[in-house]
Amino acid sequence: MRRLKIAIQKSGRLKDDSLQLLKECGISLDGSANSLIIPSRNFPVDVLYLRNSDIPQYLEDGVADVAILGENTLIEAEKNITNELSLGFSKCRVSIAIPKGQTYGGKADLNGKKLATSYPNTVKAFLTQNSIDAEIHEISGSVEIAPNLGLADAICDIVSSGSTLFTNGLKEVEVLFSSEACLASSPILDQEGREILEKLLFRIRAVLEAKNKKYVLLNAPNEKIDEIISILPGMKSPSIIPLAEPGWSSLHSVIDESEFWEIIDQLRNAGAQGILIVPIEKMII
């Protein structure tokens, strides 16, 4: 029976978030955390723990069918693999940073400079696109210390909170692109594998959609229902259920997390009472 081989990073935050996503998709994994391959007992998937930088090559060669990896790794690898879906976690930026004491007037200031990075292909593309003549010094790990050691004038690295740059006396001056985890697929994925992948994508989309939504229940006098309905976005329209108390109804709907507090304030002002907010575990649209 065909099983989908999905590669994830063997250690680190991305591994933990990837395993959590699979768990939320109802996929149970059997095996030790030290195993290289862990099968699922309730979904045709085998998880391969691989070094992050090796995953793109394994995907291109078809050793892995799909993988969860950072878009920054995908872009840097320049392999023939497809980004199937952005996953919304492990967000960061690929940025250029210079010593805090230096002034920065724009990209032209990078001419003649030496840039230390673990992303040489990404930096080369940026320099070429902007007609910048600079030297790339490839470093594996601890890129942020290069300027202090005199190895480089600037660095290009992934940035999340910026605390590592601050600690090492650097400041962010250019953002090349924003990145997050994604699900990528092999160019030689067969039809059986594609069918399993589509089932997995269906589950993932349901989980991701639910993370950005809240289920709202409220009570309202009947004469206020039309006004309240105009406030509630809903997937189609709110559900309206008569209450035992004459002249009152219960309304149920779904709202976006980003609009939550603004909508709640509007509902209260329109006469809504007994407002309950419930998290959504899965959401099928």
Buried (B, 14 or more C-beta within 10 A) or exposed (E): EEBBBBBBBBEEEBBBBBBEBBEBBEBEBEBEEEEEEBBBEEBBBBBBBBEBBBBBBBBBEBBBBBBBBBBBBBBBBEBEBBEBBBBBBBBBBBBBBBBEEEEBEEBEBBEEBBBBBBBBBBBBBBBEEBEBEBEBBEBEEEBBBBBEEEBBBBBBBBBEEBEBBBEBBBBBBBEBEEBBBBBBBBEEBEEBBEEBBEBBBEBBBBBBBBBEBBBBBBBBBEEBBEBBBEBBEBEEEBEBEEEEEEEBBBBBBBBEEEEBEEBBEBBEEBBBEEBEEEEBEEBEE
